[in-house]
Amino acid sequence: MGEQDALKPPEYSRLIAERIPDSELLSIPGAGHAVIIEKPAEINTALLGFIEKHRRVDSA
């Protein structure tokens, strides 16, 4: 979520995350509603970290 999102304030993201089991909420400083466009490097790093954390390891 963009910390400075005026269109959908962060409180809404927090409420949603609280209601989704095992969810993870990331707050991106200095970003608004278009966080994906405003902070693409931060989003990319966060997504890759999330994927790696939850990646299944195939057993041979």
C-alpha distance matrix in Angstrom:
0.0 3.8 6.1 8.6 7.6 11.1 11.4 9.3 8.9 6.7 10.0 9.7 6.9 9.1 12.1 11.3 10.7 13.9 15.8 15.3 17.7 16.8 13.1 10.8 7.4 6.1 5.0 6.0 8.8 10.4 8.0 7.8 7.5 9.1 6.9 9.2 12.1 11.4 10.7 12.4 14.1 11.3 9.7 13.4 14.2 11.5 12.7 16.2 16.0 14.8 17.5 20.1 19.4 20.1 22.6 26.0 29.0 31.9 35.1 38.2
3.8 0.0 3.8 5.4 5.2 9.0 10.2 9.2 8.5 7.2 11.0 11.5 9.5 11.6 14.7 14.5 14.1 17.0 19.2 18.9 21.3 20.4 16.7 14.2 10.7 8.6 6.0 5.0 6.5 7.1 4.5 4.5 5.8 7.5 5.5 8.9 10.8 9.1 9.1 11.7 13.6 11.0 10.4 14.2 15.0 13.1 14.8 18.1 18.1 17.5 20.2 22.5 22.2 23.1 25.5 29.0 31.8 34.8 38.0 41.0
6.1 3.8 0.0 3.8 5.8 8.9 11.2 10.2 8.0 6.4 9.9 11.5 10.2 11.2 14.5 15.3 14.8 17.0 19.6 19.9 22.2 21.2 17.8 15.2 11.4 9.4 5.8 5.6 5.2 6.3 5.8 6.3 8.6 10.8 9.0 12.5 14.0 11.7 11.5 14.6 15.9 13.0 13.1 16.9 17.1 15.1 17.3 20.4 19.8 19.4 22.5 24.5 23.7 25.0 27.6 31.1 33.8 37.0 40.0 43.2
8.6 5.4 3.8 0.0 3.8 6.1 9.1 9.3 7.4 7.7 11.1 12.5 12.1 13.7 16.4 17.3 17.5 19.7 22.0 22.5 25.1 24.5 21.0 18.6 14.8 13.0 9.5 8.6 7.4 6.4 5.6 4.5 7.4 10.0 9.4 13.2 13.8 11.3 12.3 15.7 17.4 15.1 15.3 19.0 19.7 18.0 20.0 23.2 23.0 22.6 25.5 27.6 27.1 28.2 30.8 34.2 37.0 40.1 43.2 46.3
7.6 5.2 5.8 3.8 0.0 3.8 5.6 5.8 5.2 6.6 9.9 10.3 10.2 12.6 14.8 15.2 16.0 18.5 20.3 20.8 23.8 23.5 19.9 18.0 14.4 13.2 10.4 10.0 10.1 9.3 6.9 3.9 4.5 8.1 8.4 12.0 12.9 11.3 12.8 15.6 18.0 15.9 15.2 18.9 20.1 18.2 19.5 23.0 23.1 22.2 24.8 27.4 27.0 27.6 30.1 33.4 36.4 39.3 42.5 45.6
11.1 9.0 8.9 6.1 3.8 0.0 3.8 5.6 5.3 8.4 10.7 11.1 12.2 14.5 16.0 16.7 18.2 20.3 21.9 22.9 26.1 26.3 22.7 21.2 17.6 16.7 13.9 13.7 13.3 12.0 10.1 6.8 6.9 10.4 11.7 15.2 15.5 14.1 16.1 18.9 21.5 19.6 18.9 22.5 23.9 22.0 23.2 26.7 26.9 25.9 28.4 31.1 30.6 31.1 33.6 36.8 39.9 42.7 46.0 49.0
11.4 10.2 11.2 9.1 5.6 3.8 0.0 3.8 6.1 9.4 11.4 10.4 11.7 14.6 15.5 15.6 17.7 20.0 20.9 21.7 25.2 25.7 22.1 21.1 17.8 17.4 15.3 15.2 15.7 14.6 11.9 8.2 6.3 9.7 11.8 14.6 15.1 14.6 16.9 19.1 22.1 20.4 19.0 22.4 24.3 22.3 22.8 26.5 27.0 25.6 27.8 30.8 30.4 30.5 32.8 35.9 39.2 41.8 45.1 48.1
9.3 9.2 10.2 9.3 5.8 5.6 3.8 0.0 3.8 6.6 8.1 6.6 8.0 11.0 11.7 11.8 14.0 16.2 17.1 18.0 21.5 22.2 18.6 17.9 14.7 14.9 13.2 14.0 15.1 14.9 12.2 9.0 7.0 10.6 11.8 14.5 16.0 15.6 17.1 19.1 21.8 19.7 17.9 21.5 23.0 20.6 21.0 24.8 25.0 23.2 25.6 28.6 27.9 27.8 30.3 33.3 36.6 39.3 42.5 45.6
8.9 8.5 8.0 7.4 5.2 5.3 6.1 3.8 0.0 3.8 5.5 6.0 7.4 9.4 10.7 11.9 13.4 15.1 16.8 18.1 21.3 21.7 18.3 17.2 13.7 13.7 11.5 12.7 13.2 13.4 11.6 9.0 8.5 12.3 12.6 15.8 17.4 16.2 17.3 19.7 21.9 19.4 18.2 22.0 22.9 20.3 21.4 25.1 24.8 23.2 26.0 28.7 27.6 27.9 30.8 33.8 37.0 39.9 42.9 46.2
6.7 7.2 6.4 7.7 6.6 8.4 9.4 6.6 3.8 0.0 3.8 5.3 5.1 6.3 8.7 10.0 10.6 12.3 14.6 15.7 18.5 18.6 15.2 13.8 10.2 10.4 8.4 10.4 11.4 12.6 11.1 9.7 9.6 12.9 12.1 15.2 17.4 16.1 16.3 18.6 20.3 17.4 16.3 20.0 20.5 17.6 19.0 22.5 21.8 20.3 23.3 25.7 24.4 24.9 27.9 30.9 34.0 37.1 40.0 43.3
10.0 11.0 9.9 11.1 9.9 10.7 11.4 8.1 5.5 3.8 0.0 3.8 5.5 5.1 6.2 8.7 9.9 10.6 12.7 14.7 17.5 18.2 15.3 14.5 11.4 12.6 11.2 13.8 14.7 16.2 14.9 13.3 13.0 16.4 15.8 18.6 21.0 19.9 20.0 22.2 23.9 20.7 19.6 23.1 23.5 20.3 21.5 25.0 24.0 22.1 25.1 27.6 25.9 26.0 29.3 32.1 35.3 38.3 41.0 44.5
9.7 11.5 11.5 12.5 10.3 11.1 10.4 6.6 6.0 5.3 3.8 0.0 3.8 5.4 5.1 6.3 8.6 9.9 11.0 12.8 16.1 17.2 14.2 14.1 11.4 13.0 12.3 14.8 16.4 17.6 15.6 13.6 12.1 15.4 15.2 17.6 20.1 19.7 20.0 21.8 23.8 20.9 19.1 22.5 23.3 20.1 20.6 24.3 23.7 21.4 24.0 26.8 25.3 25.0 28.1 30.7 34.1 36.8 39.7 43.1
6.9 9.5 10.2 12.1 10.2 12.2 11.7 8.0 7.4 5.1 5.5 3.8 0.0 3.8 5.5 5.2 6.1 8.6 10.1 10.8 13.9 14.4 11.0 10.5 7.7 9.5 9.4 12.1 14.4 16.1 14.0 12.6 11.3 14.0 13.1 15.1 18.0 17.8 17.5 18.9 20.7 17.8 15.8 19.1 19.7 16.4 17.0 20.6 19.9 17.6 20.3 23.1 21.6 21.4 24.5 27.2 30.5 33.4 36.2 39.6
9.1 11.6 11.2 13.7 12.6 14.5 14.6 11.0 9.4 6.3 5.1 5.4 3.8 0.0 3.8 5.5 5.1 6.1 8.7 10.1 12.6 13.1 10.3 9.8 7.3 9.7 9.8 13.2 15.1 17.4 16.0 15.1 14.5 17.2 15.9 18.0 21.0 20.4 19.7 21.3 22.5 19.2 17.7 20.9 20.9 17.3 18.3 21.7 20.4 18.1 21.1 23.5 21.4 21.4 24.8 27.4 30.6 33.6 36.2 39.7
12.1 14.7 14.5 16.4 14.8 16.0 15.5 11.7 10.7 8.7 6.2 5.1 5.5 3.8 0.0 3.8 5.5 5.2 6.6 9.1 12.0 13.6 11.3 12.0 10.3 13.1 13.5 16.8 18.7 20.7 19.1 17.7 16.5 19.3 18.5 20.5 23.5 23.2 22.8 24.2 25.7 22.5 20.6 23.7 24.0 20.4 20.9 24.3 23.1 20.4 23.1 25.7 23.6 23.0 26.4 28.6 32.0 34.7 37.3 40.8
11.3 14.5 15.3 17.3 15.2 16.7 15.6 11.8 11.9 10.0 8.7 6.3 5.2 5.5 3.8 0.0 3.8 5.5 5.3 6.5 10.1 11.7 9.1 10.4 9.3 12.4 13.5 16.6 19.1 21.1 18.9 17.6 15.8 18.1 17.4 18.7 21.9 22.2 21.7 22.6 24.2 21.3 18.9 21.7 22.3 18.7 18.5 22.0 21.2 18.2 20.4 23.3 21.4 20.5 23.6 25.8 29.3 31.9 34.5 38.0
10.7 14.1 14.8 17.5 16.0 18.2 17.7 14.0 13.4 10.6 9.9 8.6 6.1 5.1 5.5 3.8 0.0 3.8 5.4 5.3 7.9 8.6 5.8 6.8 6.3 9.9 11.7 15.1 17.8 20.4 18.5 17.9 16.7 18.6 17.1 18.3 21.7 21.8 20.7 21.4 22.5 19.4 17.2 19.8 19.9 16.1 16.2 19.4 18.2 15.2 17.8 20.3 18.2 17.5 20.9 23.1 26.5 29.2 31.8 35.4
13.9 17.0 17.0 19.7 18.5 20.3 20.0 16.2 15.1 12.3 10.6 9.9 8.6 6.1 5.2 5.5 3.8 0.0 3.8 5.7 7.4 8.9 7.6 9.1 9.0 12.6 14.1 17.8 20.1 22.8 21.4 20.8 19.7 22.0 20.5 21.9 25.3 25.2 24.1 25.0 25.9 22.6 20.7 23.3 23.0 19.2 19.5 22.5 20.8 17.9 20.6 22.7 20.1 19.4 23.0 24.9 28.2 31.0 33.2 36.9
15.8 19.2 19.6 22.0 20.3 21.9 20.9 17.1 16.8 14.6 12.7 11.0 10.1 8.7 6.6 5.3 5.4 3.8 0.0 3.8 6.3 9.2 8.3 11.0 11.5 15.2 17.0 20.4 23.0 25.5 23.6 22.6 21.0 23.1 22.1 23.1 26.5 26.8 26.0 26.5 27.7 24.6 22.3 24.6 24.7 21.0 20.7 23.6 22.3 19.0 21.1 23.6 21.2 19.8 23.2 24.7 28.1 30.6 32.8 36.4
15.3 18.9 19.9 22.5 20.8 22.9 21.7 18.0 18.1 15.7 14.7 12.8 10.8 10.1 9.1 6.5 5.3 5.7 3.8 0.0 3.8 6.4 5.5 8.9 10.3 14.0 16.5 19.7 22.7 25.3 23.2 22.6 20.8 22.4 21.0 21.5 25.1 25.8 24.6 24.6 25.6 22.8 20.2 22.1 22.3 18.6 17.8 20.6 19.4 15.9 17.7 20.3 18.0 16.3 19.5 21.0 24.5 26.9 29.2 32.8
17.7 21.3 22.2 25.1 23.8 26.1 25.2 21.5 21.3 18.5 17.5 16.1 13.9 12.6 12.0 10.1 7.9 7.4 6.3 3.8 0.0 3.8 5.5 9.0 11.5 15.2 18.1 21.3 24.4 27.3 25.5 25.3 23.9 25.2 23.5 23.7 27.5 28.0 26.4 26.3 26.8 23.9 21.6 23.1 22.7 19.0 18.4 20.6 19.0 15.5 17.2 19.2 16.4 14.7 18.0 19.1 22.4 24.8 26.8 30.5
16.8 20.4 21.2 24.5 23.5 26.3 25.7 22.2 21.7 18.6 18.2 17.2 14.4 13.1 13.6 11.7 8.6 8.9 9.2 6.4 3.8 0.0 3.8 6.6 9.9 13.2 16.4 19.5 22.7 25.8 24.3 24.6 23.5 24.5 22.3 22.4 26.2 26.6 24.6 24.3 24.4 21.4 19.3 20.6 19.8 16.2 15.7 17.6 15.6 12.3 14.2 15.8 12.8 11.5 15.1 16.5 19.6 22.3 24.4 28.1
13.1 16.7 17.8 21.0 19.9 22.7 22.1 18.6 18.3 15.2 15.3 14.2 11.0 10.3 11.3 9.1 5.8 7.6 8.3 5.5 5.5 3.8 0.0 3.8 6.6 10.0 13.2 16.2 19.5 22.4 20.7 20.9 19.8 20.8 18.6 18.8 22.6 23.0 21.2 21.0 21.4 18.5 16.2 17.9 17.4 13.7 13.3 15.8 14.2 10.9 13.2 15.4 12.9 11.9 15.4 17.5 20.8 23.7 26.1 29.7
10.8 14.2 15.2 18.6 18.0 21.2 21.1 17.9 17.2 13.8 14.5 14.1 10.5 9.8 12.0 10.4 6.8 9.1 11.0 8.9 9.0 6.6 3.8 0.0 3.8 6.6 10.0 12.9 16.2 19.3 17.9 18.6 18.1 18.9 16.3 16.7 20.4 20.4 18.2 18.3 18.4 15.2 13.4 15.3 14.5 10.7 11.1 13.7 11.8 9.0 12.1 14.0 11.7 11.8 15.3 18.0 21.0 24.2 26.7 30.2
7.4 10.7 11.4 14.8 14.4 17.6 17.8 14.7 13.7 10.2 11.4 11.4 7.7 7.3 10.3 9.3 6.3 9.0 11.5 10.3 11.5 9.9 6.6 3.8 0.0 3.8 6.6 9.8 12.9 15.9 14.5 15.1 14.8 16.1 13.5 14.6 18.1 17.7 15.8 16.6 17.0 13.6 12.1 14.7 14.2 10.5 11.6 14.7 13.1 10.9 14.2 16.3 14.5 15.0 18.3 21.2 24.2 27.4 30.1 33.5
6.1 8.6 9.4 13.0 13.2 16.7 17.4 14.9 13.7 10.4 12.6 13.0 9.5 9.7 13.1 12.4 9.9 12.6 15.2 14.0 15.2 13.2 10.0 6.6 3.8 0.0 3.8 6.4 9.7 12.8 11.7 13.1 13.5 14.3 11.1 12.4 15.7 14.8 12.6 13.7 13.8 10.2 9.3 12.2 11.5 8.1 10.2 13.1 11.7 10.6 14.1 15.9 14.6 15.8 18.7 22.1 24.7 28.1 30.9 34.2
5.0 6.0 5.8 9.5 10.4 13.9 15.3 13.2 11.5 8.4 11.2 12.3 9.4 9.8 13.5 13.5 11.7 14.1 17.0 16.5 18.1 16.4 13.2 10.0 6.6 3.8 0.0 3.8 6.3 9.5 8.8 10.4 11.6 12.9 9.8 12.1 14.8 13.2 11.4 13.5 13.9 10.3 10.2 13.6 13.1 10.4 12.9 15.8 14.6 14.1 17.4 19.2 18.1 19.5 22.3 25.7 28.4 31.7 34.6 37.8
6.0 5.0 5.6 8.6 10.0 13.7 15.2 14.0 12.7 10.4 13.8 14.8 12.1 13.2 16.8 16.6 15.1 17.8 20.4 19.7 21.3 19.5 16.2 12.9 9.8 6.4 3.8 0.0 3.8 6.5 6.0 8.6 10.5 10.9 7.5 9.9 12.0 9.9 8.0 10.5 10.9 7.6 8.3 11.8 11.6 9.9 12.6 15.3 14.7 14.9 17.9 19.6 19.2 20.9 23.2 26.8 29.3 32.5 35.6 38.6
8.8 6.5 5.2 7.4 10.1 13.3 15.7 15.1 13.2 11.4 14.7 16.4 14.4 15.1 18.7 19.1 17.8 20.1 23.0 22.7 24.4 22.7 19.5 16.2 12.9 9.7 6.3 3.8 0.0 3.8 5.6 8.6 11.6 12.4 9.5 12.4 13.6 10.6 9.2 12.5 12.7 9.8 11.4 14.8 14.3 13.1 16.1 18.5 17.8 18.4 21.5 22.8 22.4 24.3 26.7 30.3 32.6 36.0 38.9 41.9
10.4 7.1 6.3 6.4 9.3 12.0 14.6 14.9 13.4 12.6 16.2 17.6 16.1 17.4 20.7 21.1 20.4 22.8 25.5 25.3 27.3 25.8 22.4 19.3 15.9 12.8 9.5 6.5 3.8 0.0 3.8 6.9 10.5 11.0 8.9 12.1 12.2 8.7 8.5 12.3 13.0 11.1 12.7 15.9 16.1 15.5 18.1 20.5 20.4 21.0 23.9 25.4 25.3 27.2 29.3 33.0 35.3 38.5 41.6 44.4
8.0 4.5 5.8 5.6 6.9 10.1 11.9 12.2 11.6 11.1 14.9 15.6 14.0 16.0 19.1 18.9 18.5 21.4 23.6 23.2 25.5 24.3 20.7 17.9 14.5 11.7 8.8 6.0 5.6 3.8 0.0 3.8 7.0 7.3 5.3 8.8 9.1 6.2 6.8 10.3 12.0 10.3 10.7 14.2 15.2 14.3 16.2 19.1 19.4 19.6 22.1 24.1 24.3 25.6 27.7 31.3 33.9 36.9 40.1 43.0
7.8 4.5 6.3 4.5 3.9 6.8 8.2 9.0 9.0 9.7 13.3 13.6 12.6 15.1 17.7 17.6 17.9 20.8 22.6 22.6 25.3 24.6 20.9 18.6 15.1 13.1 10.4 8.6 8.6 6.9 3.8 0.0 3.8 5.6 5.6 9.3 9.6 7.5 9.4 12.3 14.8 13.2 12.8 16.3 17.8 16.5 17.9 21.1 21.6 21.3 23.6 26.1 26.1 27.0 29.1 32.6 35.4 38.3 41.6 44.5
7.5 5.8 8.6 7.4 4.5 6.9 6.3 7.0 8.5 9.6 13.0 12.1 11.3 14.5 16.5 15.8 16.7 19.7 21.0 20.8 23.9 23.5 19.8 18.1 14.8 13.5 11.6 10.5 11.6 10.5 7.0 3.8 0.0 3.8 5.5 8.4 9.2 8.7 10.7 12.8 15.8 14.4 13.0 16.4 18.4 16.8 17.4 20.8 21.7 20.8 22.8 25.7 25.8 26.2 28.2 31.6 34.6 37.2 40.6 43.5
9.1 7.5 10.8 10.0 8.1 10.4 9.7 10.6 12.3 12.9 16.4 15.4 14.0 17.2 19.3 18.1 18.6 22.0 23.1 22.4 25.2 24.5 20.8 18.9 16.1 14.3 12.9 10.9 12.4 11.0 7.3 5.6 3.8 0.0 3.8 5.5 5.5 6.0 8.4 9.8 13.3 12.7 11.1 14.0 16.5 15.6 15.9 19.1 20.5 20.0 21.6 24.4 25.0 25.5 27.0 30.5 33.3 35.8 39.3 42.0
6.9 5.5 9.0 9.4 8.4 11.7 11.8 11.8 12.6 12.1 15.8 15.2 13.1 15.9 18.5 17.4 17.1 20.5 22.1 21.0 23.5 22.3 18.6 16.3 13.5 11.1 9.8 7.5 9.5 8.9 5.3 5.6 5.5 3.8 0.0 3.8 5.4 4.8 5.6 7.4 10.3 9.1 7.8 11.1 13.1 12.2 13.0 16.1 17.2 16.9 18.8 21.4 21.9 22.7 24.4 28.0 30.7 33.4 36.9 39.5
9.2 8.9 12.5 13.2 12.0 15.2 14.6 14.5 15.8 15.2 18.6 17.6 15.1 18.0 20.5 18.7 18.3 21.9 23.1 21.5 23.7 22.4 18.8 16.7 14.6 12.4 12.1 9.9 12.4 12.1 8.8 9.3 8.4 5.5 3.8 0.0 3.8 5.7 5.7 5.2 8.7 8.6 6.3 8.7 11.6 11.1 11.0 13.9 15.7 15.6 16.8 19.4 20.6 21.2 22.4 25.9 28.5 31.0 34.5 37.0
12.1 10.8 14.0 13.8 12.9 15.5 15.1 16.0 17.4 17.4 21.0 20.1 18.0 21.0 23.5 21.9 21.7 25.3 26.5 25.1 27.5 26.2 22.6 20.4 18.1 15.7 14.8 12.0 13.6 12.2 9.1 9.6 9.2 5.5 5.4 3.8 0.0 3.8 5.7 5.6 9.4 10.3 9.1 10.9 13.8 14.2 14.2 16.6 18.7 19.0 20.0 22.5 23.9 24.6 25.6 29.1 31.6 34.0 37.5 39.8
11.4 9.1 11.7 11.3 11.3 14.1 14.6 15.6 16.2 16.1 19.9 19.7 17.8 20.4 23.2 22.2 21.8 25.2 26.8 25.8 28.0 26.6 23.0 20.4 17.7 14.8 13.2 9.9 10.6 8.7 6.2 7.5 8.7 6.0 4.8 5.7 3.8 0.0 3.8 6.2 9.0 9.3 9.4 11.8 13.9 14.2 15.2 17.6 19.1 19.7 21.3 23.4 24.5 25.7 26.9 30.6 33.0 35.6 39.1 41.5
10.7 9.1 11.5 12.3 12.8 16.1 16.9 17.1 17.3 16.3 20.0 20.0 17.5 19.7 22.8 21.7 20.7 24.1 26.0 24.6 26.4 24.6 21.2 18.2 15.8 12.6 11.4 8.0 9.2 8.5 6.8 9.4 10.7 8.4 5.6 5.7 5.7 3.8 0.0 3.8 5.7 5.5 6.4 8.7 10.3 10.9 12.4 14.5 15.7 16.7 18.4 20.2 21.3 22.8 24.1 27.8 30.0 32.8 36.2 38.6
12.4 11.7 14.6 15.7 15.6 18.9 19.1 19.1 19.7 18.6 22.2 21.8 18.9 21.3 24.2 22.6 21.4 25.0 26.5 24.6 26.3 24.3 21.0 18.3 16.6 13.7 13.5 10.5 12.5 12.3 10.3 12.3 12.8 9.8 7.4 5.2 5.6 6.2 3.8 0.0 3.8 5.5 5.1 6.0 8.5 9.8 10.4 12.0 14.0 15.1 16.2 18.0 19.7 21.0 21.8 25.4 27.5 30.1 33.6 35.8
14.1 13.6 15.9 17.4 18.0 21.5 22.1 21.8 21.9 20.3 23.9 23.8 20.7 22.5 25.7 24.2 22.5 25.9 27.7 25.6 26.8 24.4 21.4 18.4 17.0 13.8 13.9 10.9 12.7 13.0 12.0 14.8 15.8 13.3 10.3 8.7 9.4 9.0 5.7 3.8 0.0 3.8 5.5 5.1 6.1 8.6 9.9 10.6 12.2 14.2 15.4 16.4 18.2 20.1 20.7 24.4 26.1 28.9 32.2 34.4
11.3 11.0 13.0 15.1 15.9 19.6 20.4 19.7 19.4 17.4 20.7 20.9 17.8 19.2 22.5 21.3 19.4 22.6 24.6 22.8 23.9 21.4 18.5 15.2 13.6 10.2 10.3 7.6 9.8 11.1 10.3 13.2 14.4 12.7 9.1 8.6 10.3 9.3 5.5 5.5 3.8 0.0 3.8 5.5 5.2 6.1 8.6 10.0 10.6 12.2 14.3 15.4 16.4 18.5 19.7 23.5 25.4 28.5 31.7 34.2
9.7 10.4 13.1 15.3 15.2 18.9 19.0 17.9 18.2 16.3 19.6 19.1 15.8 17.7 20.6 18.9 17.2 20.7 22.3 20.2 21.6 19.3 16.2 13.4 12.1 9.3 10.2 8.3 11.4 12.7 10.7 12.8 13.0 11.1 7.8 6.3 9.1 9.4 6.4 5.1 5.5 3.8 0.0 3.8 5.5 5.1 6.0 8.5 9.8 10.4 12.1 14.1 15.1 16.5 17.8 21.5 23.8 26.6 30.0 32.6
13.4 14.2 16.9 19.0 18.9 22.5 22.4 21.5 22.0 20.0 23.1 22.5 19.1 20.9 23.7 21.7 19.8 23.3 24.6 22.1 23.1 20.6 17.9 15.3 14.7 12.2 13.6 11.8 14.8 15.9 14.2 16.3 16.4 14.0 11.1 8.7 10.9 11.8 8.7 6.0 5.1 5.5 3.8 0.0 3.8 5.5 5.2 6.1 8.5 9.8 10.5 12.1 14.0 15.5 16.0 19.6 21.6 24.3 27.7 30.0
14.2 15.0 17.1 19.7 20.1 23.9 24.3 23.0 22.9 20.5 23.5 23.3 19.7 20.9 24.0 22.3 19.9 23.0 24.7 22.3 22.7 19.8 17.4 14.5 14.2 11.5 13.1 11.6 14.3 16.1 15.2 17.8 18.4 16.5 13.1 11.6 13.8 13.9 10.3 8.5 6.1 5.2 5.5 3.8 0.0 3.8 5.6 5.3 6.1 8.6 10.0 10.6 12.1 14.4 15.1 18.9 20.5 23.5 26.7 29.1
11.5 13.1 15.1 18.0 18.2 22.0 22.3 20.6 20.3 17.6 20.3 20.1 16.4 17.3 20.4 18.7 16.1 19.2 21.0 18.6 19.0 16.2 13.7 10.7 10.5 8.1 10.4 9.9 13.1 15.5 14.3 16.5 16.8 15.6 12.2 11.1 14.2 14.2 10.9 9.8 8.6 6.1 5.1 5.5 3.8 0.0 3.8 5.6 5.1 6.1 8.6 9.9 10.4 12.4 14.0 17.7 19.8 23.1 26.2 28.9
12.7 14.8 17.3 20.0 19.5 23.2 22.8 21.0 21.4 19.0 21.5 20.6 17.0 18.3 20.9 18.5 16.2 19.5 20.7 17.8 18.4 15.7 13.3 11.1 11.6 10.2 12.9 12.6 16.1 18.1 16.2 17.9 17.4 15.9 13.0 11.0 14.2 15.2 12.4 10.4 9.9 8.6 6.0 5.2 5.6 3.8 0.0 3.8 5.4 5.0 6.1 8.5 9.7 10.7 11.7 15.4 17.9 20.7 24.1 26.8
16.2 18.1 20.4 23.2 23.0 26.7 26.5 24.8 25.1 22.5 25.0 24.3 20.6 21.7 24.3 22.0 19.4 22.5 23.6 20.6 20.6 17.6 15.8 13.7 14.7 13.1 15.8 15.3 18.5 20.5 19.1 21.1 20.8 19.1 16.1 13.9 16.6 17.6 14.5 12.0 10.6 10.0 8.5 6.1 5.3 5.6 3.8 0.0 3.8 5.4 5.1 6.1 8.5 10.0 10.1 13.8 15.6 18.5 21.8 24.2
16.0 18.1 19.8 23.0 23.1 26.9 27.0 25.0 24.8 21.8 24.0 23.7 19.9 20.4 23.1 21.2 18.2 20.8 22.3 19.4 19.0 15.6 14.2 11.8 13.1 11.7 14.6 14.7 17.8 20.4 19.4 21.6 21.7 20.5 17.2 15.7 18.7 19.1 15.7 14.0 12.2 10.6 9.8 8.5 6.1 5.1 5.4 3.8 0.0 3.8 5.5 5.2 6.0 8.7 9.8 13.5 15.1 18.5 21.4 24.2
14.8 17.5 19.4 22.6 22.2 25.9 25.6 23.2 23.2 20.3 22.1 21.4 17.6 18.1 20.4 18.2 15.2 17.9 19.0 15.9 15.5 12.3 10.9 9.0 10.9 10.6 14.1 14.9 18.4 21.0 19.6 21.3 20.8 20.0 16.9 15.6 19.0 19.7 16.7 15.1 14.2 12.2 10.4 9.8 8.6 6.1 5.0 5.4 3.8 0.0 3.8 5.5 5.1 6.3 8.4 12.0 14.5 17.7 20.7 23.8
17.5 20.2 22.5 25.5 24.8 28.4 27.8 25.6 26.0 23.3 25.1 24.0 20.3 21.1 23.1 20.4 17.8 20.6 21.1 17.7 17.2 14.2 13.2 12.1 14.2 14.1 17.4 17.9 21.5 23.9 22.1 23.6 22.8 21.6 18.8 16.8 20.0 21.3 18.4 16.2 15.4 14.3 12.1 10.5 10.0 8.6 6.1 5.1 5.5 3.8 0.0 3.8 5.4 5.3 5.7 9.4 11.9 14.8 18.1 20.9
20.1 22.5 24.5 27.6 27.4 31.1 30.8 28.6 28.7 25.7 27.6 26.8 23.1 23.5 25.7 23.3 20.3 22.7 23.6 20.3 19.2 15.8 15.4 14.0 16.3 15.9 19.2 19.6 22.8 25.4 24.1 26.1 25.7 24.4 21.4 19.4 22.5 23.4 20.2 18.0 16.4 15.4 14.1 12.1 10.6 9.9 8.5 6.1 5.2 5.5 3.8 0.0 3.8 5.5 5.0 8.6 10.0 13.4 16.3 19.1
19.4 22.2 23.7 27.1 27.0 30.6 30.4 27.9 27.6 24.4 25.9 25.3 21.6 21.4 23.6 21.4 18.2 20.1 21.2 18.0 16.4 12.8 12.9 11.7 14.5 14.6 18.1 19.2 22.4 25.3 24.3 26.1 25.8 25.0 21.9 20.6 23.9 24.5 21.3 19.7 18.2 16.4 15.1 14.0 12.1 10.4 9.7 8.5 6.0 5.1 5.4 3.8 0.0 3.8 5.8 8.8 10.6 14.2 16.7 20.0
20.1 23.1 25.0 28.2 27.6 31.1 30.5 27.8 27.9 24.9 26.0 25.0 21.4 21.4 23.0 20.5 17.5 19.4 19.8 16.3 14.7 11.5 11.9 11.8 15.0 15.8 19.5 20.9 24.3 27.2 25.6 27.0 26.2 25.5 22.7 21.2 24.6 25.7 22.8 21.0 20.1 18.5 16.5 15.5 14.4 12.4 10.7 10.0 8.7 6.3 5.3 5.5 3.8 0.0 3.8 6.4 9.2 12.5 15.2 18.6
22.6 25.5 27.6 30.8 30.1 33.6 32.8 30.3 30.8 27.9 29.3 28.1 24.5 24.8 26.4 23.6 20.9 23.0 23.2 19.5 18.0 15.1 15.4 15.3 18.3 18.7 22.3 23.2 26.7 29.3 27.7 29.1 28.2 27.0 24.4 22.4 25.6 26.9 24.1 21.8 20.7 19.7 17.8 16.0 15.1 14.0 11.7 10.1 9.8 8.4 5.7 5.0 5.8 3.8 0.0 3.8 6.4 9.4 12.5 15.6
26.0 29.0 31.1 34.2 33.4 36.8 35.9 33.3 33.8 30.9 32.1 30.7 27.2 27.4 28.6 25.8 23.1 24.9 24.7 21.0 19.1 16.5 17.5 18.0 21.2 22.1 25.7 26.8 30.3 33.0 31.3 32.6 31.6 30.5 28.0 25.9 29.1 30.6 27.8 25.4 24.4 23.5 21.5 19.6 18.9 17.7 15.4 13.8 13.5 12.0 9.4 8.6 8.8 6.4 3.8 0.0 3.7 6.2 9.2 12.4
29.0 31.8 33.8 37.0 36.4 39.9 39.2 36.6 37.0 34.0 35.3 34.1 30.5 30.6 32.0 29.3 26.5 28.2 28.1 24.5 22.4 19.6 20.8 21.0 24.2 24.7 28.4 29.3 32.6 35.3 33.9 35.4 34.6 33.3 30.7 28.5 31.6 33.0 30.0 27.5 26.1 25.4 23.8 21.6 20.5 19.8 17.9 15.6 15.1 14.5 11.9 10.0 10.6 9.2 6.4 3.7 0.0 3.8 6.3 9.4
31.9 34.8 37.0 40.1 39.3 42.7 41.8 39.3 39.9 37.1 38.3 36.8 33.4 33.6 34.7 31.9 29.2 31.0 30.6 26.9 24.8 22.3 23.7 24.2 27.4 28.1 31.7 32.5 36.0 38.5 36.9 38.3 37.2 35.8 33.4 31.0 34.0 35.6 32.8 30.1 28.9 28.5 26.6 24.3 23.5 23.1 20.7 18.5 18.5 17.7 14.8 13.4 14.2 12.5 9.4 6.2 3.8 0.0 3.8 6.3
35.1 38.0 40.0 43.2 42.5 46.0 45.1 42.5 42.9 40.0 41.0 39.7 36.2 36.2 37.3 34.5 31.8 33.2 32.8 29.2 26.8 24.4 26.1 26.7 30.1 30.9 34.6 35.6 38.9 41.6 40.1 41.6 40.6 39.3 36.9 34.5 37.5 39.1 36.2 33.6 32.2 31.7 30.0 27.7 26.7 26.2 24.1 21.8 21.4 20.7 18.1 16.3 16.7 15.2 12.5 9.2 6.3 3.8 0.0 3.8
38.2 41.0 43.2 46.3 45.6 49.0 48.1 45.6 46.2 43.3 44.5 43.1 39.6 39.7 40.8 38.0 35.4 36.9 36.4 32.8 30.5 28.1 29.7 30.2 33.5 34.2 37.8 38.6 41.9 44.4 43.0 44.5 43.5 42.0 39.5 37.0 39.8 41.5 38.6 35.8 34.4 34.2 32.6 30.0 29.1 28.9 26.8 24.2 24.2 23.8 20.9 19.1 20.0 18.6 15.6 12.4 9.4 6.3 3.8 0.0
